[in-house]
Amino acid sequence: IRFALQILRDQLGQRVYTIHRLDKGTSGVLAFGLDPDTAREYGAIFAQRSVIKTYVALVRGWPVAAGTIDRPLAAVEDERSGPQSAEPRESQTAFRRVAAFELPVCVDRYPTSRYALVELTPHTGRRHQLRRHLAGESHPIVGDSTYGKGKHNRLFRELFGIQRLLLACTRLEFTPPAGQTALRIEAPLAAEFTA
């Protein structure tokens, strides 16, 4: 996010403030404010869970057609966030399988390898929520070096040249703080998805 923030700041010639960010390696919709008050107002909408976020991911295996993953997640610590509470917090992710395919390649113990394209709607906003929820269901996202499967990541790198996390935020929907009309912001899928 710091890289995107810096690029936008340099393009506009002014300071910008993060409203919606993405994990490193995730592509798609970002949102920034041009002043701290606007960023705070929009940030409150996100905090109230008034924003519908839609993501697309390529995962290992064939998940069921649709469902909700409802599993509490503990905070993820890093050098920026510092110590976090060890108490898991509620976390829900709705999902829908969009497509499924099979490659005639043996990666693990099966003669073929199955993958699916899923649409995800997080109802909460925990750090790495989508990645952790899918990995916990034995359907890790392809290209996820932290929660994924190295053998499958290598297969996609070798066969398709994919060297990143195949997760994208494709849409945000919300009503602005002072607005009556709902906004829908969409981003096309990155070239790796369309390939």
TARAGI-V930638 format. One record per residue. N is the residue number from 1. RES is the residue in three letters. SS is DSSP state (@ for helix, = for strand, . for the rest). PSI is psi in degrees with one decimal (NA if undefined). D_LAST is the distance of its C-alpha to the last C-alpha in Angstrom with 1 decimal. Layout:
N | RES | SS | PSI | D_LAST
N | RES | SS | PSI | D_LAST
This chain:
1 | ILE | . | -34.0 | 25.1
2 | ARG | @ | -35.7 | 27.8
3 | PHE | @ | -47.8 | 25.5
4 | ALA | @ | -41.5 | 24.2
5 | LEU | @ | -43.8 | 27.8
6 | GLN | @ | -43.2 | 29.1
7 | ILE | @ | -47.1 | 26.7
8 | LEU | @ | -42.7 | 27.7
9 | ARG | @ | -43.9 | 31.3
10 | ASP | @ | -37.4 | 31.3
11 | GLN | @ | -41.4 | 29.7
12 | LEU | @ | -18.8 | 32.3
13 | GLY | . | 26.6 | 35.1
14 | GLN | . | 166.6 | 36.2
15 | ARG | . | 143.8 | 35.7
16 | VAL | . | 159.3 | 33.1
17 | TYR | = | 134.5 | 33.1
18 | THR | = | 132.6 | 30.4
19 | ILE | = | -49.2 | 30.2
20 | HIS | = | 120.8 | 26.8
21 | ARG | . | 169.1 | 25.0
22 | LEU | . | 153.8 | 22.1
23 | ASP | . | 152.3 | 22.1
24 | LYS | . | 132.9 | 20.9
25 | GLY | . | -17.1 | 17.2
26 | THR | . | 136.7 | 16.6
27 | SER | = | 170.2 | 15.1
28 | GLY | = | -150.9 | 16.3
29 | VAL | . | 126.0 | 19.8
30 | LEU | . | 155.8 | 22.7
31 | ALA | = | 134.2 | 26.3
32 | PHE | = | 152.3 | 29.2
33 | GLY | = | 154.2 | 32.8
34 | LEU | . | -7.9 | 34.9
35 | ASP | . | 159.2 | 38.0
36 | PRO | @ | -35.0 | 39.0
37 | ASP | @ | -44.7 | 40.6
38 | THR | @ | -44.8 | 37.5
39 | ALA | @ | -39.1 | 35.3
40 | ARG | @ | -44.2 | 37.9
41 | GLU | @ | -46.2 | 38.1
42 | TYR | @ | -36.8 | 34.4
43 | GLY | @ | -35.4 | 34.3
44 | ALA | @ | -36.5 | 37.0
45 | ILE | @ | -43.5 | 34.8
46 | PHE | @ | -41.7 | 32.1
47 | ALA | @ | -30.5 | 34.9
48 | GLN | . | 1.4 | 36.3
49 | ARG | . | 34.6 | 33.1
50 | SER | . | -0.3 | 33.1
51 | VAL | . | 130.9 | 29.5
52 | ILE | = | 118.2 | 26.9
53 | LYS | = | 133.0 | 23.7
54 | THR | = | 128.9 | 20.5
55 | TYR | = | 159.3 | 17.7
56 | VAL | = | 139.0 | 14.5
57 | ALA | = | 150.1 | 13.8
58 | LEU | = | 122.0 | 12.2
59 | VAL | = | 159.4 | 15.5
60 | ARG | = | 140.7 | 17.2
61 | GLY | . | -179.0 | 19.2
62 | TRP | . | 97.2 | 19.9
63 | PRO | . | 164.4 | 21.9
64 | VAL | . | 165.3 | 24.3
65 | ALA | . | -39.5 | 23.3
66 | ALA | = | 159.4 | 24.6
67 | GLY | = | -172.3 | 27.1
68 | THR | = | 131.0 | 28.3
69 | ILE | = | 118.3 | 28.5
70 | ASP | = | 88.2 | 31.9
71 | ARG | . | 122.0 | 32.6
72 | PRO | . | 147.0 | 34.5
73 | LEU | = | 135.3 | 33.0
74 | ALA | . | 155.5 | 35.1
75 | ALA | . | 148.1 | 34.4
76 | VAL | . | 123.5 | 32.3
77 | GLU | . | 148.9 | 34.3
78 | ASP | . | -176.7 | 33.3
79 | GLU | . | -24.7 | 35.1
80 | ARG | . | -39.7 | 34.7
81 | SER | . | -26.5 | 35.7
82 | GLY | . | -165.0 | 38.6
83 | PRO | . | 139.8 | 40.4
84 | GLN | . | 160.8 | 39.2
85 | SER | . | 137.5 | 40.9
86 | ALA | . | -9.6 | 40.4
87 | GLU | . | 119.9 | 40.8
88 | PRO | . | 146.1 | 37.6
89 | ARG | = | 151.2 | 36.8
90 | GLU | . | 141.7 | 35.6
91 | SER | . | 126.4 | 31.8
92 | GLN | = | 137.8 | 30.0
93 | THR | = | 119.6 | 26.4
94 | ALA | = | 146.6 | 25.6
95 | PHE | = | 157.1 | 22.5
96 | ARG | = | 125.6 | 21.0
97 | ARG | = | 124.6 | 18.7
98 | VAL | = | -39.6 | 16.1
99 | ALA | = | 157.4 | 14.5
100 | ALA | = | 145.5 | 15.2
101 | PHE | = | 166.2 | 14.1
102 | GLU | = | 134.8 | 15.7
103 | LEU | = | 138.2 | 15.0
104 | PRO | . | 53.5 | 18.0
105 | VAL | . | 132.3 | 18.6
106 | CYS | . | 116.8 | 21.6
107 | VAL | . | -49.2 | 21.1
108 | ASP | . | -126.2 | 24.1
109 | ARG | . | -1.2 | 26.9
110 | TYR | . | 151.3 | 25.0
111 | PRO | . | -20.3 | 24.0
112 | THR | . | 169.2 | 20.5
113 | SER | = | 128.4 | 18.1
114 | ARG | = | 143.4 | 17.3
115 | TYR | = | 158.8 | 14.7
116 | ALA | = | 149.1 | 14.5
117 | LEU | = | 124.5 | 13.0
118 | VAL | = | 147.7 | 16.1
119 | GLU | = | 133.9 | 17.5
120 | LEU | = | 139.8 | 20.3
121 | THR | = | 102.3 | 23.4
122 | PRO | = | 133.7 | 25.6
123 | HIS | . | -12.7 | 29.3
124 | THR | . | 172.0 | 30.5
125 | GLY | . | 59.1 | 29.2
126 | ARG | . | 151.7 | 29.8
127 | ARG | . | 129.1 | 28.3
128 | HIS | . | 24.3 | 25.2
129 | GLN | @ | -51.8 | 26.0
130 | LEU | @ | -44.9 | 22.6
131 | ARG | @ | -43.6 | 21.8
132 | ARG | @ | -41.7 | 25.4
133 | HIS | @ | -46.2 | 25.6
134 | LEU | @ | -41.2 | 22.6
135 | ALA | @ | -38.3 | 23.7
136 | GLY | @ | -22.1 | 27.2
137 | GLU | . | 9.0 | 26.0
138 | SER | . | 29.7 | 24.5
139 | HIS | . | 61.5 | 20.9
140 | PRO | . | 152.9 | 19.9
141 | ILE | = | 134.8 | 16.7
142 | VAL | . | 134.0 | 14.3
143 | GLY | . | -1.9 | 14.9
144 | ASP | . | 105.9 | 18.3
145 | SER | . | -15.6 | 20.8
146 | THR | . | -48.9 | 23.8
147 | TYR | . | -1.6 | 23.5
148 | GLY | . | -165.3 | 20.8
149 | LYS | . | 117.2 | 21.1
150 | GLY | @ | -38.9 | 20.9
151 | LYS | @ | -41.1 | 20.4
152 | HIS | @ | -37.9 | 17.1
153 | ASN | @ | -42.6 | 15.9
154 | ARG | @ | -39.4 | 16.9
155 | LEU | @ | -45.8 | 15.1
156 | PHE | @ | -32.2 | 11.6
157 | ARG | @ | -44.6 | 12.9
158 | GLU | @ | -43.7 | 14.2
159 | LEU | @ | -38.1 | 11.6
160 | PHE | @ | -1.6 | 8.3
161 | GLY | . | 18.9 | 10.1
162 | ILE | . | 120.1 | 9.7
163 | GLN | . | 27.8 | 13.1
164 | ARG | . | 171.0 | 13.5
165 | LEU | . | 127.2 | 14.3
166 | LEU | . | 68.0 | 11.7
167 | LEU | = | 132.0 | 14.2
168 | ALA | = | 138.5 | 14.4
169 | CYS | = | 109.4 | 17.5
170 | THR | = | -18.1 | 16.5
171 | ARG | = | 141.7 | 20.1
172 | LEU | = | 135.5 | 23.7
173 | GLU | = | 128.4 | 26.7
174 | PHE | = | 165.3 | 30.3
175 | THR | = | 125.7 | 33.6
176 | PRO | . | 158.3 | 34.7
177 | PRO | . | -44.3 | 38.0
178 | ALA | . | 11.1 | 40.1
179 | GLY | . | 156.7 | 38.1
180 | GLN | . | -28.4 | 38.5
181 | THR | . | 128.8 | 35.1
182 | ALA | = | 144.3 | 32.1
183 | LEU | = | 144.8 | 29.1
184 | ARG | = | 112.8 | 25.5
185 | ILE | = | 125.4 | 23.1
186 | GLU | = | 150.5 | 19.4
187 | ALA | . | 136.8 | 16.4
188 | PRO | . | 159.6 | 12.9
189 | LEU | . | 147.4 | 10.0
190 | ALA | . | 163.2 | 8.9
191 | ALA | @ | -34.0 | 6.0
192 | GLU | @ | -36.4 | 5.3
193 | PHE | @ | -47.6 | 5.4
194 | THR | @ | -31.0 | 3.8
195 | ALA | . | NA | 0.0
